[in-house]
Amino acid sequence: MTGLFEQVGRRLLFGLDPETAHDLSIKALRCGLPLPKPPADPRLAVRMGALAFPNPLGMAAGYDKNGEIPDALLSLGFGFAEIGSITPRPQAGNPKPRIFRLTRDAAVINRLGFNNEGHARCAERLAARQGRTGIVGVNIGANKDSTDRIADYEAGVRLFAPLATYLTVNISSPNTPGLRNMQARGELAELLGRVAAARQALSRDTPIFLKIAPDLTEAELEDIAAELSAHPIEGLIVSNTTLSRYGLQDATLTREAGGLSGKPLFARSTIVLAKMRRLLGPKAAIIGVGGVDSAETALEKIRAGADLVQLYTGLIYGGPALPGRILRGMSAVLDREGIPSVAVLRDTRMEHWAGKAI
């Protein structure tokens, strides 16, 4: 019956404007969904640095932008949830319409532009959930009209480091003009230095991750790896949405501006992930994002070099039972192949993916 309800629910939601459907899904999760949580499988547990994750599947930033439902997301089976992106001041984002479903490609184009309620409102919600279990990360961004974007990230670190399990510095959204320029080596060095100093001033050890774009050259990846190695930043998230429209079937929407996510992003983001694993070495913490919609795609990200994986667009097409299906599928693979821990799969196909052209 759960599958039938999901099919009906998807048809109803897909009959609505994508942003309206998104808002309704947030409200539904806030009210609670009668979905059975998949049984815990200790073989799926992953330790990454000082953090212990019950399983490697996370909810990516962009869905729960304002920190309204992190615990509801965890109740679906996710091993961790990332909220945001959150900017210091509230902002409305770009004009609507700004989300487009490419159903033939199982993809989405969005040009939201960091629409969110701002630091203060989200911090109130996180403060109210203090003491609860579950890993919740906060993805921090910069206001579109900021005169000092690095200062916006410093403010995010100062406010959220005491409230979050980890922080993500997002400089890879294509929907804020000029933001991706911060991935260039000079600006990146200043950014990483200042956010690390902001955390140090708090005497906090909250891990910080850098989220990068998939639309980078080999030389740019090398520069990013060098700066990550030179600063006390714990890890990397690969990747954000892409500007590429290569291979899309849904030609009617390919001209829409914005970042593309979903199934078409899988190969490109996995190649960049593997290249960064090869550059950073085995000790770096890496989260893989882009095109994860099944146990097979999640495990392939891990084989390519990811410690953990995240999804978002997959949930739009797969529904709220998707996390449970993925986790059960991962357990089935471990059963079939006699694997004692999902962690031993990491990097087993890294060279295969890293050898591909971007």
C-alpha atoms as one frame of an Amber mdcrd trajectory, in Angstrom:
protein
   0.000   0.000   0.000   2.883   2.386   0.722   3.985   2.173  -2.905   0.472
   2.927  -4.131   0.172   5.967  -1.867   3.572   7.183  -3.091   2.521   6.859
  -6.738  -0.701   8.768  -6.111   1.135  11.386  -4.076   3.728  11.884  -6.783
   1.060  12.356  -9.452  -0.656  14.956  -7.287   2.574  16.806  -6.513   3.773
  16.700 -10.122   0.510  18.340 -11.107   1.582  21.390  -9.104   4.202  24.028
  -9.692   7.513  22.544  -8.428   8.008  25.157  -5.723   4.449  24.748  -4.435
   4.970  20.979  -4.380   8.203  21.450  -2.433   6.479  23.595   0.193   3.696
  21.004   0.565   6.244  18.213   1.025   7.913  20.186   3.825   4.531  20.576
   5.543   3.772  16.871   5.105   7.065  15.858   6.679   6.509  18.292   9.530
   3.205  16.541  10.234   4.850  13.112  10.045   4.587  10.379   7.428   3.618
   6.779   8.318   6.716   5.223   6.765   8.558   2.335   8.419  12.138   3.275
   9.236  14.565   0.707   7.813  16.234  -1.487  10.439  19.696  -0.356  11.484
  22.501  -2.331   9.846  25.804  -1.955  11.721  27.657  -2.815   8.504  26.465
   0.511   7.061  27.895   2.574   9.927  30.686   4.933   8.862  33.191   6.873
  10.929  34.479  10.022   9.270  36.954  11.902  11.406  35.402  12.427  14.837
  31.863  11.802  13.585  30.065   8.443  13.701  27.272   8.065  11.118  24.666
   5.291  11.446  24.714   4.911   7.671  26.365   6.735   4.748  23.206   8.210
   3.178  22.445  11.862   3.807  19.951  14.496   2.747  21.727  17.204   0.782
  21.328  20.930   1.341  18.715  22.770  -0.694  15.640  20.891   0.473  15.270
  21.994   4.096  16.630  25.474   3.511  15.523  26.948   6.825  16.123  24.079
   9.229  12.423  23.329   9.654  12.452  19.505   9.518  15.897  17.955  10.071
  14.520  15.405  12.536  11.719  14.430  10.171  14.313  13.794   7.477  16.359
  11.648   9.836  13.201   9.670  10.608  13.040   8.623   6.925  16.255   6.677
   7.453  18.889   9.229   6.475  22.122   8.888   8.432  22.482  12.668   8.477
  20.714  15.762   7.176  22.171  19.028   5.885  20.077  22.185   6.048  20.523
  25.449   4.141  22.008  27.199   2.303  21.565  29.958   4.871  22.717  33.544
   4.431  23.204  36.162   7.159  20.220  38.247   6.073  16.939  36.846   4.717
  16.620  37.018   0.964  13.869  36.189  -1.477  16.091  34.658  -4.145  15.574
  34.950  -7.874  12.243  35.690  -9.601   9.783  32.837 -10.112   9.435  30.445
 -11.870  12.841  29.137 -10.824  12.488  25.340 -10.545  11.907  23.127 -13.587
  11.378  19.352 -13.649  12.942  17.469 -16.564  10.943  14.310 -16.035  12.331
  12.416 -19.031  15.807  12.904 -17.596  14.883  12.443 -13.905  16.484  15.835
 -13.407  15.767  19.349 -12.141  17.026  22.776 -13.161  16.869  25.392 -10.425
  17.889  29.023 -10.160  16.573  29.665  -6.671  19.393  31.969  -5.585  19.808
  31.139  -1.872  16.208  31.985  -0.916  16.025  31.591   2.867  14.881  33.202
   6.113  18.365  34.172   7.279  20.700  33.248  10.098  18.625  34.337  13.077
  15.493  32.335  12.286  17.391  29.159  11.496  19.570  29.511  14.604  16.422
  29.701  16.733  15.223  26.399  15.329  18.577  24.688  15.827  18.846  25.987
  19.376  15.418  24.492  20.102  16.559  21.021  18.990  19.725  20.975  21.098
  20.027  17.749  23.059  18.385  15.614  20.369  20.331  12.871  18.667  21.122
  12.821  14.976  23.757  14.429  12.774  22.628  17.766  11.322  24.938  19.883
   9.205  24.458  23.534   8.276  25.277  24.779   4.782  26.273  28.452   4.893
  26.224  30.938   2.032  26.644  34.626   1.275  24.034  37.259   0.521  23.801
  38.259  -3.122  24.384  41.950  -2.329  27.067  41.435   0.297  30.060  43.770
   0.115  32.282  41.200   1.857  31.178  37.667   1.085  33.943  36.072   3.134
  32.644  38.003   6.154  29.246  36.357   5.534  30.890  32.938   5.813  32.750
  33.987   8.947  29.416  35.076  10.454  27.948  31.692   9.571  30.785  29.884
  11.303  30.506  32.019  14.427  26.756  31.502  14.737  26.337  27.884  13.700
  29.521  26.164  14.894  28.026  25.758  18.396  24.687  24.518  16.984  25.620
  22.207  14.095  27.319  18.818  13.880  29.287  20.116  10.904  29.374  23.146
   8.603  29.483  23.328   4.814  30.969  26.360   3.088  29.013  26.617  -0.150
  30.828  28.630  -2.834  29.606  26.551  -5.759  26.014  27.555  -6.424  25.679
  28.865  -9.988  22.698  31.029  -9.039  24.476  33.810  -7.121  26.505  35.914
  -9.585  30.231  35.677  -8.991  29.996  33.150  -6.163  31.845  30.425  -8.039
  34.771  32.809  -8.525  35.619  32.104  -4.888  36.832  28.672  -5.995  39.824
  30.392  -7.669  42.985  29.797  -5.691  43.642  33.309  -4.392  40.122  33.915
  -3.100  39.847  30.345  -1.842  43.013  30.680   0.230  41.665  33.813   1.915
  38.246  32.238   2.470  39.569  29.039   4.027  42.010  30.960   6.203  39.345
  33.288   7.539  36.674  30.647   8.205  39.240  28.447   9.965  40.306  31.418
  12.094  36.664  32.186  12.933  36.194  28.646  14.208  39.466  28.690  16.128
  38.417  31.891  17.893  35.405  29.999  19.252  37.561  27.116  20.505  35.254
  24.780  18.617  36.109  21.609  16.715  32.977  21.585  14.522  34.140  20.073
  11.201  34.084  22.314   8.134  33.535  21.028   4.605  33.950  22.876   1.319
  31.320  22.287  -1.381  32.615  22.625  -4.940  31.145  22.699  -8.435  31.408
  19.895 -10.996  32.283  22.389 -13.748  35.986  22.684 -12.932  39.123  21.980
 -14.940  41.874  19.596 -13.868  44.091  22.583 -12.993  41.338  24.134 -10.860
  40.861  20.853  -9.005  44.580  20.737  -8.306  44.471  24.275  -6.904  41.520
  23.446  -4.657  43.256  20.312  -3.391  46.395  22.312  -2.612  44.454  24.895
  -0.604  42.475  22.271   1.278  45.725  20.577   2.217  47.194  23.895   3.375
  44.317  24.810   5.707  42.696  23.057   8.691  39.515  22.189   6.793  38.168
  18.699   7.418  36.745  17.743   4.075  35.047  18.241   0.768  31.573  17.847
  -0.736  31.497  16.960  -4.448  29.445  18.391  -6.029  26.888  21.122  -6.508
  24.710  21.425  -9.610  26.142  21.731 -13.115  25.736  24.311 -15.868  26.176
  21.578 -18.466  23.187  20.429 -20.486  24.992  17.571 -22.203  22.870  14.594
 -23.231  19.501  15.844 -21.974  16.382  14.444 -23.620  13.936  17.088 -22.396
  14.870  19.715 -24.971  12.010  22.083 -24.080  13.647  23.102 -20.795  17.355
  22.884 -21.524  17.556  26.605 -22.245  16.405  27.519 -18.750  19.182  29.150
 -16.728  20.291  27.541 -13.493  21.992  24.486 -12.090  21.118  20.997 -13.280
  20.782  18.171 -10.743  19.632  14.578 -10.813  20.498  11.552 -12.907  22.423
  13.407 -15.686  24.849  14.769 -13.060  25.926  11.357 -11.800  28.855  10.639
 -14.127  30.331  14.135 -14.117  30.142  14.554 -10.347  31.561  11.072  -9.756
  34.529  11.766 -12.022  35.304  14.982 -10.118  34.875  13.115  -6.821  37.387
  10.449  -7.823  39.887  13.007  -9.106  39.713  14.882  -5.811  40.147  11.647
  -3.858  43.271  10.901  -5.875  44.586  14.439  -5.286  43.770  14.579  -1.565
  44.732  11.036  -0.633  43.019   8.428   1.539  42.778  10.436   4.773  40.597
  13.271   3.465  36.880  13.206   4.243  34.737  13.404   1.096  30.959  13.411
   0.633  29.670  12.512  -2.832  26.554  14.169  -4.264  24.952  14.131  -7.695
  22.625  11.620  -9.304  22.233   9.316  -6.299  18.848   7.609  -6.657  19.458
   3.934  -5.821  21.631   1.582  -3.815  23.749   1.035  -6.937  24.483   4.722
  -7.519  25.151   5.306  -3.810  27.610   2.416  -3.652  29.322   3.515  -6.857
  29.997   6.938  -5.313  31.605   5.145  -2.383  33.673   2.945  -4.684  34.807
   6.109  -6.486  36.118   7.602  -3.247  33.240   8.945  -1.120  32.997   8.262
   2.604  29.361   9.357   2.573  26.797  10.240  -0.076  23.901  12.680  -0.277
  20.817  13.010  -2.447  18.060  15.532  -3.099  16.652  15.318  -6.641  16.378
  11.541  -6.262  13.854  12.131  -3.480  11.692  14.244  -5.807  11.352  11.334
  -8.229  11.657   8.445  -5.778   9.471   9.703  -2.954   9.976   9.641   0.831
  10.424   5.850   0.948  13.552   6.143  -1.227  16.060   6.357   1.666  14.750
   3.104   3.093  14.906   1.389  -0.298  18.482   2.525  -0.797  19.608   1.359
   2.631  17.930  -2.026   2.240  19.511  -2.340  -1.196  22.950  -1.555   0.197
  22.515  -4.183   2.892  21.478  -6.703   0.242  24.678  -6.033  -1.722  26.769
  -6.570   1.406  24.899  -9.828   2.025  25.374 -11.028  -1.542  29.063 -10.176
  -1.719  29.921 -11.164   1.859  31.226  -7.692   2.704  31.602  -6.946   6.434
  31.399  -3.141   6.146  30.415  -0.648   3.477  33.585   1.289   4.303  35.790
  -1.365   2.700  34.274  -0.545  -0.686  35.664   2.978  -0.660  38.196   3.728
  -3.424  37.862   0.303  -5.042  36.924   1.972  -8.342  38.577   5.324  -7.741
  41.175   4.914 -10.480  38.494   3.841 -12.955  36.556   7.074 -12.416  39.558
   9.340 -11.922  40.941   8.266 -15.281  37.937   9.631 -17.155  37.876  13.070
 -18.772  35.709  15.735 -17.179
